[in-house]
Amino acid sequence: MRCSNAFTPFVIAALVALDPLPAGAQNNAAPPPPGIADKVQLCATCHGADGLPVVEKVPIIAGQHKSNLLTDLQDFRNGGRPSDLMGPIAKNLSRADIQALAAYFSAMPWPAYRDPSDAASITRVQALDVVEKCTSSCHREGFVGYASTPRVANQKLDYLIKTLSDFHDNKRPNMRSMTVLVRNLSDEDIAAMAHYLAGL
C-alpha cells in the first residue's frame, strides 16, 4: 500500500470521520486525549497502530522527540516542507492539535525495528567521513537525536533512503544544512548511509 495523491481525500475526510482508537491499540500507549483521538487514528493509517508504519516511505514517529514532531507538523502546515499528503492534513490541524499530537507520539516508546546493516554498507559509510559530522553537530552519539533534531537510529530503511534523497535533490528546503551535507553523495552512498542508520 502506498500513500499517494489519490489517498489524500480519504485521509482529509478521516480527520472528522474516524472513530477514536480503542484503549491500548496504539503500541500499548495510554489512550489519546478525546480531542485528538480521531487524529491519532488518522496518523495510524500510515504510521501504524503499533508504532510501525504500514505503508512505504513513511517514518516511525512513535517515540520521536516532541520538538522535532512539532517542527515537522508546523513545516507541513506552512508549506516549508512540501508534501501532497501531509500538507493538506496539517493545514486542518490547530496549534493545540499539533501540540497535543507531538506530546502524545513523543511519549510512546520507539517500536522494535532494526534492519541489520551489511558490512559493505558500514565500510562505505566509514569511508565517507560523515558520521562524525552528523553526530557532533546535530544527531548526537548513536544518532538518537535531541530536541528538534530527529532520532534516525533504527528509523525505517525506505524512509531514510527517501528523505536523504530528497535532501540531496533539494526537495526539502526547510533544512538547508542537510542538503549541503549530502549533496555530493551518490545514490550508492545514500543507500549505504540508510542501511547503516536502520541497522544501528
C-alpha positions as a printed NumPy array, in Angstrom:
array([[  0.   ,   0.   ,   0.   ],
       [  1.374,   3.415,  -0.882],
       [  0.273,   6.845,   0.341],
       [ -0.372,   8.896,  -2.775],
       [ -2.296,  11.872,  -4.081],
       [ -5.289,   9.609,  -4.623],
       [ -5.207,   8.753,  -0.932],
       [ -5.323,  12.394,   0.205],
       [ -9.118,  12.938,   0.018],
       [ -9.636,   9.891,   2.191],
       [ -7.272,  10.989,   4.94 ],
       [ -8.641,  14.538,   4.993],
       [-12.179,  13.226,   5.324],
       [-10.974,  10.863,   8.021],
       [ -9.941,  13.777,  10.195],
       [-13.573,  14.191,  11.086],
       [-14.997,  10.777,  10.245],
       [-12.899,   8.192,  12.067],
       [-13.906,   6.774,  15.435],
       [-11.426,   7.045,  18.307],
       [ -8.836,   4.334,  18.818],
       [ -9.737,   1.75 ,  21.425],
       [ -7.722,   1.941,  24.631],
       [ -4.284,   0.384,  24.241],
       [ -4.475,  -0.005,  20.458],
       [ -1.64 ,   2.421,  19.803],
       [  1.503,   0.493,  20.777],
       [  0.058,  -0.147,  24.267],
       [  0.219,   3.589,  24.919],
       [ -2.307,   5.397,  27.052],
       [ -5.442,   6.332,  25.128],
       [ -5.064,   9.712,  23.398],
       [ -6.94 ,  12.713,  24.78 ],
       [-10.505,  12.779,  23.391],
       [ -9.811,  15.963,  21.443],
       [ -7.202,  14.276,  19.232],
       [ -8.357,  10.635,  19.267],
       [ -9.65 ,  10.822,  15.683],
       [ -6.439,  12.486,  14.547],
       [ -4.283,   9.847,  16.242],
       [ -6.232,   7.158,  14.395],
       [ -5.698,   9.065,  11.165],
       [ -1.945,   9.115,  11.812],
       [ -2.073,   5.356,  12.407],
       [ -3.484,   4.892,   8.891],
       [  0.055,   5.347,   7.566],
       [  2.31 ,   5.384,  10.629],
       [  0.829,   2.205,  12.107],
       [ -1.35 ,   1.447,  15.112],
       [  1.575,  -0.285,  16.832],
       [  4.108,   2.443,  16.038],
       [  5.49 ,   0.736,  12.939],
       [  4.486,   2.31 ,   9.594],
       [  2.275,   0.181,   7.386],
       [  2.929,   1.979,   4.076],
       [  6.095,   2.622,   2.133],
       [  8.42 ,   5.563,   2.765],
       [  6.62 ,   6.668,   5.937],
       [  8.724,   7.321,   9.061],
       [  8.426,   5.983,  12.568],
       [  7.027,   8.801,  14.707],
       [  6.304,   6.852,  17.907],
       [  8.98 ,   7.873,  20.401],
       [ 10.343,  10.679,  18.22 ],
       [ 11.375,  13.878,  20.014],
       [  8.497,  16.227,  20.756],
       [ 10.238,  19.333,  19.414],
       [ 11.022,  17.555,  16.178],
       [  7.421,  16.439,  15.73 ],
       [  6.254,  19.995,  16.422],
       [  8.67 ,  21.395,  13.855],
       [  7.709,  18.865,  11.197],
       [  3.957,  19.405,  11.63 ],
       [  4.402,  23.175,  11.554],
       [  6.553,  22.94 ,   8.429],
       [  3.975,  20.727,   6.734],
       [  1.221,  23.193,   7.679],
       [  3.019,  26.313,   6.445],
       [  4.416,  24.705,   3.296],
       [  8.039,  24.789,   4.415],
       [  8.175,  21.037,   3.908],
       [  6.141,  20.252,   0.775],
       [  4.014,  17.102,   0.828],
       [  0.904,  16.271,  -1.181],
       [ -0.281,  14.082,   1.687],
       [  0.899,  15.712,   4.918],
       [  0.382,  19.295,   3.731],
       [ -3.431,  19.083,   3.482],
       [ -3.621,  17.088,   6.723],
       [ -1.512,  19.577,   8.679],
       [ -3.499,  22.533,   7.357],
       [ -6.527,  21.056,   9.142],
       [ -4.708,  20.962,  12.481],
       [ -4.916,  23.775,  15.012],
       [ -1.912,  24.852,  17.044],
       [ -3.398,  22.98 ,  20.009],
       [ -3.818,  19.848,  17.861],
       [ -0.173,  19.984,  16.825],
       [  0.99 ,  20.412,  20.412],
       [ -1.188,  17.539,  21.618],
       [ -0.187,  15.175,  18.8  ],
       [  3.517,  15.875,  19.311],
       [  3.172,  15.271,  23.043],
       [  1.23 ,  12.044,  22.513],
       [  3.526,  10.421,  19.968],
       [  6.741,  11.53 ,  21.691],
       [  5.573,   9.837,  24.91 ],
       [  5.241,   6.471,  23.164],
       [  8.136,   4.003,  23.147],
       [ 10.195,   3.676,  19.981],
       [  9.   ,   0.454,  18.302],
       [ 11.189,  -2.601,  17.956],
       [ 12.529,  -2.035,  14.455],
       [ 16.007,  -2.742,  13.17 ],
       [ 17.085,  -3.586,   9.645],
       [ 20.564,  -5.077,  10.143],
       [ 23.22 ,  -3.394,   8.064],
       [ 25.717,  -5.268,   5.926],
       [ 29.464,  -4.989,   6.238],
       [ 29.817,  -3.322,   2.826],
       [ 27.435,  -0.507,   3.813],
       [ 29.243,   0.06 ,   7.105],
       [ 32.612,   0.179,   5.351],
       [ 31.294,   2.596,   2.72 ],
       [ 29.801,   4.935,   5.34 ],
       [ 33.048,   4.947,   7.324],
       [ 34.926,   5.902,   4.169],
       [ 32.547,   8.833,   3.562],
       [ 33.653,  10.509,   6.793],
       [ 30.18 ,  11.878,   7.535],
       [ 29.295,  10.076,  10.773],
       [ 31.279,  12.435,  12.998],
       [ 29.788,  15.469,  11.246],
       [ 26.281,  14.15 ,  11.81 ],
       [ 26.731,  13.154,  15.44 ],
       [ 28.861,  16.047,  16.648],
       [ 26.701,  18.801,  15.182],
       [ 23.101,  17.566,  15.435],
       [ 22.104,  13.921,  15.733],
       [ 24.291,  13.087,  18.734],
       [ 26.137,   9.897,  19.577],
       [ 24.303,   6.863,  18.267],
       [ 22.11 ,   9.065,  16.054],
       [ 19.464,   9.256,  18.804],
       [ 18.782,  12.955,  18.146],
       [ 17.86 ,  15.678,  20.581],
       [ 15.088,  18.301,  20.81 ],
       [ 14.215,  19.406,  17.269],
       [ 16.824,  17.103,  15.704],
       [ 15.199,  13.747,  14.952],
       [ 16.297,  10.336,  16.042],
       [ 17.355,   8.484,  12.896],
       [ 18.839,   5.382,  14.512],
       [ 16.602,   2.397,  13.684],
       [ 14.39 ,   4.569,  11.5  ],
       [ 12.624,   2.823,   8.604],
       [ 15.069,   1.966,   5.816],
       [ 12.854,   3.015,   2.906],
       [ 12.065,   6.334,   4.584],
       [ 15.75 ,   7.029,   5.246],
       [ 16.566,   6.454,   1.576],
       [ 13.711,   8.742,   0.537],
       [ 14.498,  11.579,   2.924],
       [ 18.244,  11.526,   2.236],
       [ 17.48 ,  11.529,  -1.495],
       [ 15.065,  14.439,  -1.022],
       [ 17.774,  16.424,   0.76 ],
       [ 20.253,  15.522,  -1.98 ],
       [ 17.839,  16.673,  -4.707],
       [ 16.927,  19.861,  -2.809],
       [ 13.303,  18.759,  -2.297],
       [ 13.477,  19.566,   1.418],
       [ 14.081,  23.338,   1.506],
       [ 13.36 ,  23.532,   5.234],
       [ 16.747,  22.039,   6.165],
       [ 19.489,  23.62 ,   4.084],
       [ 22.289,  22.197,   6.243],
       [ 21.269,  18.662,   5.32 ],
       [ 21.25 ,  19.48 ,   1.622],
       [ 24.781,  20.822,   1.919],
       [ 25.899,  17.73 ,   3.817],
       [ 24.578,  15.126,   1.361],
       [ 24.658,  16.931,  -1.982],
       [ 27.892,  15.234,  -3.065],
       [ 26.784,  11.736,  -2.1  ],
       [ 25.974,   9.215,  -4.813],
       [ 22.855,   7.049,  -4.837],
       [ 25.021,   4.193,  -3.596],
       [ 26.371,   6.357,  -0.758],
       [ 22.822,   7.31 ,   0.274],
       [ 21.707,   3.684,   0.26 ],
       [ 24.703,   2.705,   2.388],
       [ 24.015,   5.508,   4.864],
       [ 20.361,   4.482,   5.131],
       [ 21.291,   0.84 ,   5.749],
       [ 23.819,   1.928,   8.361],
       [ 21.291,   4.048,  10.272],
       [ 18.473,   1.494,  10.062],
       [ 20.777,  -1.151,  11.464],
       [ 22.117,   0.724,  14.487]])
